[in-house]
Amino acid sequence: MFSKGIILFFLVILIYDITQISSKLEFTNVKCNSKDKKFFEFEYCYIKSVNRSYKYISLKTRFYSLPINEATASLQILRRFRSFMPITMNVTVDICKFKTGKKSILNPMLELFDDVSKKYTNLNHSCPYDHDLVIEKLPTDYLNRHFTDVLPLPPGEYVFNSIWFHKGIERATIRIYSTIS
């Protein structure tokens, strides 16, 4: 039979391998839909794959009615079982109030939104917004930390769903599809 030392050695190797497993998020699709083309349109909305390990999302809106003084977003993560089902609570945030009065962010969804808006968008100030909004080169590596460490999600197919409102009227939906392996 095996000695206790060999069994202990294999057990340590097994435990080390289990702790070194890491999740990886990868973008699969992005869909941007303007509900009111007279209010604004998406100039572009795409995923760019630079190489096998570096992908990013970029999108730009063109507003026809400025300035924006009232903006609300509804944020939610859905996971695919047989169809996409919500796995997080639907978080609705008043963008103008959030950008002026955030003291501490206790919700991981709002923390993600705040971090992304600071680093990769021109949405990093309070209302009014008197310019087109841009998300420029939001990489998978940045979101990987949030979706595997802050919001530890198991492997599967996901969609980050956001619905954008202006003065209580739905104006746009942005869906970012991804897989975590």
DAFEN-V900938 format. One record per residue. N is the residue number from 0. RES is the residue in three letters. SS is DSSP state (2 for helix, 1 for strand, 0 for the rest). PHI is phi as a letter, one per 40 degrees, with the letter a starting at -180 (999 if undefined). D_CENTER is the distance of its C-alpha to the mean C-alpha in whole Angstrom. Layout:
# DAFEN-V900938
N_RES_SS_PHI_D_CENTER + N_RES_SS_PHI_D_CENTER
This chain:
# DAFEN-V900938
0_MET_0_999_52 + 1_PHE_0_c_50 + 2_SER_0_c_50 + 3_LYS_2_c_48 + 4_GLY_2_c_47 + 5_ILE_2_c_45 + 6_ILE_2_c_44 + 7_LEU_2_c_42 + 8_PHE_2_d_41 + 9_PHE_2_c_39 + 10_LEU_2_c_38 + 11_VAL_2_c_36 + 12_ILE_2_c_35 + 13_LEU_2_c_33 + 14_ILE_2_c_32 + 15_TYR_2_c_31 + 16_ASP_2_c_29 + 17_ILE_2_c_27 + 18_THR_2_c_26 + 19_GLN_0_c_25 + 20_ILE_0_c_22 + 21_SER_0_b_19 + 22_SER_0_c_16 + 23_LYS_0_b_14 + 24_LEU_1_c_11 + 25_GLU_1_b_12 + 26_PHE_1_c_10 + 27_THR_1_b_13 + 28_ASN_1_a_12 + 29_VAL_1_b_11 + 30_LYS_1_b_13 + 31_CYS_1_b_14 + 32_ASN_1_b_16 + 33_SER_1_c_19 + 34_LYS_0_c_21 + 35_ASP_0_b_23 + 36_LYS_0_c_24 + 37_LYS_0_c_27 + 38_PHE_0_c_24 + 39_PHE_1_a_22 + 40_GLU_1_b_21 + 41_PHE_1_c_18 + 42_GLU_1_c_20 + 43_TYR_1_a_18 + 44_CYS_1_a_14 + 45_TYR_1_a_14 + 46_ILE_1_b_13 + 47_LYS_1_b_16 + 48_SER_1_b_17 + 49_VAL_0_c_19 + 50_ASN_0_a_21 + 51_ARG_0_c_20 + 52_SER_0_b_18 + 53_TYR_0_b_16 + 54_LYS_1_b_14 + 55_TYR_1_a_12 + 56_ILE_1_b_10 + 57_SER_1_b_12 + 58_LEU_1_a_13 + 59_LYS_1_a_16 + 60_THR_1_b_18 + 61_ARG_1_b_21 + 62_PHE_1_c_23 + 63_TYR_0_b_26 + 64_SER_0_b_26 + 65_LEU_0_b_26 + 66_PRO_0_c_26 + 67_ILE_1_c_23 + 68_ASN_0_b_24 + 69_GLU_0_b_22 + 70_ALA_0_a_18 + 71_THR_1_b_16 + 72_ALA_1_b_13 + 73_SER_1_b_12 + 74_LEU_1_b_9 + 75_GLN_1_a_9 + 76_ILE_1_b_8 + 77_LEU_1_b_11 + 78_ARG_1_b_13 + 79_ARG_1_c_16 + 80_PHE_0_b_19 + 81_ARG_0_c_22 + 82_SER_0_b_19 + 83_PHE_1_c_16 + 84_MET_1_b_16 + 85_PRO_1_c_14 + 86_ILE_0_b_14 + 87_THR_0_b_13 + 88_MET_0_c_14 + 89_ASN_0_c_14 + 90_VAL_1_b_13 + 91_THR_1_b_15 + 92_VAL_1_b_15 + 93_ASP_1_c_17 + 94_ILE_2_d_16 + 95_CYS_2_c_19 + 96_LYS_2_c_20 + 97_PHE_2_c_17 + 98_LYS_2_c_18 + 99_THR_2_c_21 + 100_GLY_2_b_22 + 101_LYS_0_c_19 + 102_LYS_0_b_21 + 103_SER_0_b_20 + 104_ILE_0_b_16 + 105_LEU_0_c_17 + 106_ASN_0_c_14 + 107_PRO_2_c_11 + 108_MET_2_c_8 + 109_LEU_2_c_10 + 110_GLU_2_c_11 + 111_LEU_2_c_7 + 112_PHE_2_d_7 + 113_ASP_2_c_11 + 114_ASP_2_c_10 + 115_VAL_2_c_8 + 116_SER_2_c_10 + 117_LYS_2_c_13 + 118_LYS_2_c_13 + 119_TYR_2_b_12 + 120_THR_1_b_13 + 121_ASN_0_b_16 + 122_LEU_0_c_15 + 123_ASN_0_c_16 + 124_HIS_0_a_19 + 125_SER_0_c_20 + 126_CYS_0_c_22 + 127_PRO_0_c_24 + 128_TYR_1_c_21 + 129_ASP_0_b_24 + 130_HIS_0_a_22 + 131_ASP_0_c_20 + 132_LEU_0_c_16 + 133_VAL_1_b_15 + 134_ILE_1_b_11 + 135_GLU_1_b_13 + 136_LYS_1_f_13 + 137_LEU_1_c_9 + 138_PRO_1_c_10 + 139_THR_2_c_9 + 140_ASP_2_d_12 + 141_TYR_2_c_10 + 142_LEU_2_c_7 + 143_ASN_2_d_10 + 144_ARG_2_c_11 + 145_HIS_2_c_9 + 146_PHE_2_c_8 + 147_THR_2_b_12 + 148_ASP_2_b_14 + 149_VAL_2_c_12 + 150_LEU_0_b_11 + 151_PRO_0_c_14 + 152_LEU_0_b_13 + 153_PRO_0_c_16 + 154_PRO_0_d_16 + 155_GLY_1_i_15 + 156_GLU_1_b_13 + 157_TYR_1_b_10 + 158_VAL_1_b_9 + 159_PHE_1_c_6 + 160_ASN_1_b_8 + 161_SER_1_b_9 + 162_ILE_1_b_13 + 163_TRP_1_b_14 + 164_PHE_1_b_18 + 165_HIS_1_b_21 + 166_LYS_0_f_24 + 167_GLY_0_g_23 + 168_ILE_1_b_23 + 169_GLU_1_c_20 + 170_ARG_1_b_19 + 171_ALA_1_a_16 + 172_THR_1_b_13 + 173_ILE_1_b_10 + 174_ARG_1_b_9 + 175_ILE_1_b_7 + 176_TYR_1_c_9 + 177_SER_1_a_10 + 178_THR_1_b_12 + 179_ILE_1_b_13 + 180_SER_0_b_16
